[in-house]
């Protein structure tokens, strides 16, 4: 595997892998190996490194109306609807996961707002559990009416992705549907705030040659709305497997660019399991800036997350090279106790870390859109 050295950061790998279908078949497993009885008897999802799962990210669809360059090529084929989890199955997993200690569920995609039953999913999870329900979206199809209905159904928090404030760059980077511009997304943010879906966060991916010089402009959105803007390092999760270390922008470089305009002060109140390290503005203006640095500063040691793909595969890590077929188990007649045991067993297989910067790193076959953010 070749290695590249991006400017301003440590050496990271340039990934070269076989075709998606070749790897995907080998990644899938029917049943995870059985966890030790000490883990199974605890009634919690604990991995072999001592980390406890409290956050479940459920991808409710692999479909998206964007084709972001760091995620999905224009010709990606979506899964057949029959292969995706039903509303009933999604709610069932949420209910069982809560009994195992999950306290937050984030609904992801693809683009989850494209799911025709999103409101029903939120409402049924709310009725079945007491977990916090959050949503991540590109905000391209939001309306006040939808947001109001989702909030009434039980939605509490929203995270919006926005990667550029310039229409030409936005189009080049996200390859959105017709008529979608940065103003569309910003209007969606204002709708979320108006409906009281707070605290709201904005996610940004910077890629060299696309938008790295917009760091301070995007950070200014935190000051504009008193929200948190989080900068996520560019990761090898694209469907083309064409991730290039030369396009990677480190969190340290991004922070330096922002501090050229706005002085920042570390908050020091981050949850140890948080993916982000956050800062406030030194001049006291409300708002926060966060940095999620999986490449330069991995945070795997305190990870509390588990992922469920839209087609029902449990992935212990975003970068797992193995996944476990929970959909097949449920459709095969498994009881709730058996589903719980499956989740405990799958969690036990969670690796110590993703190893992006290591010489043996292997990019997962699935792109981000098929895994769920």
C-alpha positions as CSV (number, residue, x, y, z in Angstrom):
1,X,0.0,0.0,0.0
2,X,1.4,3.4,-1.0
3,X,1.7,6.2,1.6
4,X,1.4,9.9,1.1
5,X,2.5,12.8,3.2
6,X,0.0,15.7,3.2
7,X,1.1,19.2,3.9
8,X,1.0,20.1,7.6
9,X,0.4,16.6,8.8
10,X,1.6,13.1,9.5
11,X,1.9,10.4,6.8
12,X,-1.4,8.7,5.9
13,X,-2.1,6.0,3.5
14,X,-3.4,6.3,-0.1
15,X,-5.9,3.5,-0.5
16,X,-6.1,1.2,-3.4
17,X,-8.7,-1.6,-3.2
18,X,-10.5,-4.1,-5.3
19,X,-14.0,-3.4,-6.7
20,X,-16.8,-2.8,-4.3
21,X,-18.7,-6.0,-5.0
22,X,-15.6,-8.2,-4.6
23,X,-14.8,-6.9,-1.1
24,X,-18.4,-6.5,0.1
25,X,-19.1,-10.2,-0.2
26,X,-16.1,-11.1,1.8
27,X,-16.9,-8.6,4.5
28,X,-20.3,-9.8,5.3
29,X,-20.8,-12.3,8.1
30,X,-24.0,-14.1,9.1
31,X,-23.4,-14.4,12.8
32,X,-20.7,-12.8,14.9
33,X,-18.6,-15.1,17.1
34,X,-20.2,-15.5,20.5
35,X,-18.9,-13.1,23.1
36,X,-17.7,-14.5,26.5
37,X,-20.4,-15.2,29.0
38,X,-19.1,-12.4,31.2
39,X,-20.0,-9.9,28.4
40,X,-23.3,-11.6,27.6
41,X,-24.4,-11.7,31.2
42,X,-23.9,-8.0,31.8
43,X,-26.9,-6.8,29.8
44,X,-24.8,-4.2,28.0
45,X,-23.0,-3.9,24.7
46,X,-19.4,-4.0,25.8
47,X,-16.5,-4.6,23.4
48,X,-13.3,-6.6,24.1
49,X,-11.4,-3.4,24.9
50,X,-13.8,-2.3,27.7
51,X,-15.8,0.3,25.8
52,X,-19.6,0.5,26.4
53,X,-22.0,1.3,23.5
54,X,-24.4,4.2,24.4
55,X,-25.0,5.6,20.9
56,X,-26.6,3.8,18.0
57,X,-26.5,5.2,14.5
58,X,-29.2,3.8,12.3
59,X,-29.1,4.4,8.5
60,X,-32.7,4.3,7.4
61,X,-32.0,4.6,3.7
62,X,-29.0,4.4,1.4
63,X,-30.6,6.8,-1.1
64,X,-29.3,10.4,-1.4
65,X,-30.0,13.3,-3.7
66,X,-26.4,14.5,-3.3
67,X,-23.3,12.8,-4.8
68,X,-20.6,14.3,-2.5
69,X,-17.1,13.7,-3.8
70,X,-16.0,12.2,-0.5
71,X,-18.8,9.8,-0.4
72,X,-20.7,8.7,-3.5
73,X,-20.0,8.6,-7.2
74,X,-22.8,9.6,-9.6
75,X,-23.3,6.0,-10.9
76,X,-23.8,4.3,-7.5
77,X,-26.6,1.8,-7.5
78,X,-28.9,1.7,-4.5
79,X,-30.1,-1.4,-2.7
80,X,-33.5,-2.9,-3.6
81,X,-36.2,-1.7,-1.3
82,X,-36.9,-5.2,-0.1
83,X,-33.4,-5.5,1.2
84,X,-33.7,-2.5,3.4
85,X,-35.0,-2.6,7.0
86,X,-38.7,-2.0,7.4
87,X,-40.0,0.6,9.8
88,X,-41.0,-2.2,12.2
89,X,-37.5,-3.7,12.1
90,X,-35.9,-0.3,12.7
91,X,-38.1,0.4,15.7
92,X,-37.5,-3.1,17.0
93,X,-33.7,-2.7,17.0
94,X,-34.0,0.7,18.7
95,X,-36.2,-0.8,21.4
96,X,-33.8,-3.8,22.1
97,X,-30.8,-1.5,22.0
98,X,-32.2,0.7,24.7
99,X,-32.5,-2.3,27.0
100,X,-28.8,-2.8,26.4
101,X,-27.9,0.7,27.5
102,X,-28.2,2.8,24.3
103,X,-29.3,6.4,25.2
104,X,-29.1,8.2,21.9
105,X,-30.1,7.2,18.4
106,X,-29.1,9.2,15.4
107,X,-31.0,8.6,12.2
108,X,-28.7,8.8,9.2
109,X,-28.6,7.8,5.5
110,X,-28.0,8.3,2.7
111,X,-30.3,11.2,3.2
112,X,-32.8,10.2,5.9
113,X,-35.3,13.0,5.0
114,X,-35.9,11.2,1.7
115,X,-37.4,8.2,3.6
116,X,-41.2,8.5,3.1
117,X,-41.9,7.2,6.6
118,X,-39.4,9.3,8.5
119,X,-42.1,10.8,10.7
120,X,-43.5,7.4,11.5
121,X,-40.0,6.1,12.4
122,X,-39.4,8.9,14.8
123,X,-42.8,8.6,16.4
124,X,-42.6,4.9,16.8
125,X,-39.1,5.0,18.3
126,X,-40.3,7.7,20.7
127,X,-43.3,5.6,21.8
128,X,-41.1,2.5,22.2
129,X,-38.1,4.1,24.0
130,X,-36.9,7.0,26.0
131,X,-33.7,7.6,23.9
132,X,-32.8,10.9,22.5
133,X,-33.5,11.0,18.8
134,X,-31.3,13.0,16.5
135,X,-31.1,13.4,12.7
136,X,-28.3,14.2,10.3
137,X,-29.3,15.8,7.0
138,X,-28.1,17.8,4.0
139,X,-31.2,20.1,4.6
140,X,-32.0,20.2,1.0
141,X,-35.7,19.2,1.3
142,X,-36.6,20.6,4.7
143,X,-39.7,22.7,5.3
144,X,-41.1,24.2,8.5
145,X,-44.1,21.8,8.3
146,X,-41.9,18.7,8.1
147,X,-39.7,19.9,10.9
148,X,-42.6,20.8,13.1
149,X,-44.1,17.4,12.6
150,X,-40.9,15.5,13.2
151,X,-40.3,17.5,16.4
152,X,-43.8,16.7,17.6
153,X,-43.2,13.1,16.9
154,X,-40.1,13.1,19.1
155,X,-37.1,14.5,17.2
156,X,-34.8,16.5,19.5
157,X,-31.7,17.4,17.6
158,X,-30.5,18.0,14.0
159,X,-27.1,18.1,12.4
160,X,-26.8,19.7,9.0
161,X,-24.0,19.2,6.5
162,X,-22.6,22.1,4.6
163,X,-19.3,22.1,2.8
164,X,-19.1,25.4,1.0
165,X,-20.8,28.8,0.9
166,X,-19.9,29.4,-2.8
167,X,-22.5,28.1,-5.3
168,X,-19.9,26.9,-7.8
169,X,-17.9,25.0,-5.2
170,X,-21.0,23.6,-3.5
171,X,-22.1,22.2,-6.8
172,X,-18.7,20.7,-7.6
173,X,-18.3,19.2,-4.2
174,X,-21.8,17.9,-3.4
175,X,-23.2,17.4,-7.0
176,X,-26.7,18.1,-5.6
177,X,-30.1,17.8,-7.2
178,X,-31.3,20.6,-9.5
179,X,-31.8,24.0,-7.8
180,X,-30.1,23.1,-4.5
181,X,-27.6,25.8,-3.5
182,X,-25.8,26.8,-0.3
183,X,-28.7,29.2,0.3
184,X,-31.0,26.1,0.3
185,X,-29.0,24.6,3.1
186,X,-28.7,27.8,5.1
187,X,-32.5,28.3,4.8
188,X,-32.9,24.8,6.2
189,X,-30.6,25.7,9.2
190,X,-32.8,28.7,9.9
191,X,-35.9,26.5,9.8
192,X,-34.4,24.1,12.3
193,X,-33.6,26.9,14.7
194,X,-37.0,28.5,14.3
195,X,-38.6,25.2,15.2
196,X,-36.4,24.9,18.3
197,X,-34.4,21.9,17.2
198,X,-31.4,22.8,19.4
199,X,-28.5,22.5,20.0
200,X,-27.9,22.4,16.3
201,X,-24.6,21.5,14.7
202,X,-23.2,22.0,11.3
203,X,-20.7,19.5,9.8
204,X,-18.1,20.6,7.3
205,X,-15.6,18.4,5.3
206,X,-12.6,20.4,3.9
207,X,-10.8,19.0,0.9
208,X,-7.7,20.5,-0.5
209,X,-8.3,22.0,-3.9
210,X,-12.0,22.3,-3.2
211,X,-12.9,24.4,-0.2
212,X,-10.0,24.5,2.3
213,X,-9.8,28.3,2.1
214,X,-13.4,28.7,3.4
215,X,-12.6,27.5,6.9
216,X,-13.0,30.9,8.6
217,X,-16.1,31.8,6.5
218,X,-17.8,28.5,7.6
219,X,-16.7,29.0,11.2
220,X,-18.4,32.4,11.1
221,X,-21.7,30.6,10.8
222,X,-21.2,29.5,14.5
223,X,-21.1,33.2,15.4
224,X,-24.1,34.1,13.2
225,X,-26.4,31.6,14.8
226,X,-24.7,30.7,18.1
227,X,-24.4,27.0,16.9
228,X,-21.5,24.6,16.7
229,X,-19.7,24.2,13.4
230,X,-17.6,21.0,13.3
231,X,-14.8,20.4,10.8
232,X,-14.4,16.8,9.9
233,X,-11.1,15.6,8.4
234,X,-11.5,14.1,5.0
235,X,-11.6,10.3,5.4
236,X,-11.3,7.3,3.0
237,X,-15.0,6.5,2.7
238,X,-15.7,7.3,-0.9
239,X,-17.4,4.7,-3.2
240,X,-14.6,5.1,-5.9
241,X,-11.9,4.2,-3.4
242,X,-10.0,7.2,-4.8
243,X,-9.1,8.8,-1.5
244,X,-6.0,10.9,-1.9
245,X,-3.9,11.9,1.1
246,X,-2.7,15.0,-0.8
247,X,-6.3,16.4,-0.5
248,X,-6.5,15.8,3.2
249,X,-6.6,18.9,5.5
250,X,-5.6,18.3,9.1
251,X,-7.6,19.7,12.0
252,X,-4.5,21.6,13.1
253,X,-4.3,23.4,9.7
254,X,-8.0,24.2,9.8
255,X,-7.8,25.6,13.3
256,X,-4.9,27.8,12.3
257,X,-6.8,29.1,9.3
258,X,-9.8,30.0,11.6
259,X,-7.6,31.6,14.2
260,X,-6.2,33.9,11.5
261,X,-9.6,35.6,11.9
262,X,-11.1,34.5,15.1
263,X,-9.2,33.6,18.3
264,X,-10.4,30.4,19.9
265,X,-10.3,29.1,23.4
266,X,-10.6,25.4,24.3
267,X,-13.9,24.5,26.0
268,X,-12.4,21.7,28.1
269,X,-15.9,20.3,28.7
270,X,-16.0,17.6,26.0
271,X,-17.4,14.2,26.8
272,X,-14.6,11.7,26.8
273,X,-16.5,9.7,24.2
274,X,-17.1,12.7,22.0
275,X,-15.7,12.6,18.5
276,X,-15.1,16.4,18.6
277,X,-12.8,18.7,20.5
278,X,-14.6,22.0,20.8
279,X,-13.6,25.7,21.2
280,X,-15.4,29.0,21.9
281,X,-14.6,32.4,20.5
282,X,-12.1,34.4,22.7
283,X,-14.1,37.6,22.2
284,X,-17.2,36.0,23.9
285,X,-19.4,35.8,20.8
286,X,-21.7,32.8,21.3
287,X,-21.1,29.7,19.2
288,X,-18.6,26.9,19.1
289,X,-16.1,25.4,16.7
290,X,-15.3,21.7,16.8
291,X,-12.7,19.6,15.2
292,X,-13.2,15.9,14.4
293,X,-9.8,14.5,13.5
294,X,-10.0,10.8,12.9
295,X,-6.9,10.8,10.7
296,X,-4.5,13.0,12.7
297,X,-5.9,12.5,16.2
298,X,-7.9,9.2,16.4
299,X,-10.4,9.1,19.2
300,X,-11.1,5.4,19.1
301,X,-10.1,4.7,22.7
302,X,-13.3,6.2,24.1
303,X,-15.7,5.3,21.3
304,X,-19.3,4.5,22.4
305,X,-20.9,4.1,18.9
306,X,-22.4,1.2,17.0
307,X,-23.8,1.4,13.5
308,X,-26.7,-0.3,11.7
309,X,-26.8,-0.1,7.9
310,X,-30.0,0.5,5.9
311,X,-29.9,-3.2,4.9
312,X,-29.6,-4.4,8.4
313,X,-25.9,-5.1,8.9
314,X,-24.3,-4.3,12.2
315,X,-21.0,-2.5,11.8
316,X,-19.0,-2.2,15.1
317,X,-16.9,0.7,13.6
318,X,-17.2,3.1,10.7
319,X,-14.1,1.4,9.3
320,X,-15.0,-2.2,10.1
321,X,-14.0,-4.7,7.5
322,X,-16.6,-7.1,8.8
323,X,-20.3,-6.7,9.4
324,X,-23.0,-8.9,10.8
325,X,-26.4,-9.7,9.3
326,X,-29.0,-8.7,11.9
327,X,-31.7,-8.4,9.2
328,X,-31.4,-12.0,8.4
329,X,-31.6,-13.0,12.0
330,X,-34.7,-10.9,12.6
331,X,-36.4,-12.2,9.5
332,X,-35.5,-15.7,10.5
333,X,-37.7,-15.4,13.5
334,X,-35.3,-14.4,16.3
335,X,-36.7,-13.4,19.6
336,X,-35.9,-10.1,21.3
337,X,-33.5,-11.9,23.6
338,X,-31.7,-13.4,20.6
339,X,-31.5,-10.0,18.9
340,X,-30.0,-8.6,22.1
341,X,-27.5,-11.5,22.2
342,X,-26.6,-10.8,18.6
343,X,-25.9,-7.1,19.3
344,X,-23.8,-8.0,22.3
345,X,-21.8,-10.5,20.2
346,X,-21.3,-8.0,17.4
347,X,-20.1,-5.3,19.7
348,X,-17.5,-7.7,21.2
349,X,-15.9,-7.8,17.7
350,X,-15.3,-4.0,17.7
351,X,-11.6,-3.4,16.8
352,X,-9.3,-1.3,19.0
353,X,-9.1,1.4,16.3
354,X,-9.5,2.2,12.7
355,X,-5.8,2.5,11.9
356,X,-6.2,5.0,9.1
357,X,-2.6,6.1,9.4
358,X,-1.2,2.6,9.8
359,X,0.6,0.6,7.1
360,X,-2.0,-2.2,7.2
361,X,-5.1,0.0,6.9
362,X,-7.9,-1.4,4.7
363,X,-10.6,0.9,3.5
364,X,-14.1,-0.6,4.0
365,X,-15.8,-1.7,0.8
366,X,-18.9,0.3,1.6
367,X,-18.9,4.1,1.1
368,X,-20.3,6.4,3.8
369,X,-23.7,6.6,2.2
370,X,-24.1,2.8,2.6
371,X,-22.7,2.7,6.1
372,X,-24.5,5.6,7.7
373,X,-22.7,8.6,9.1
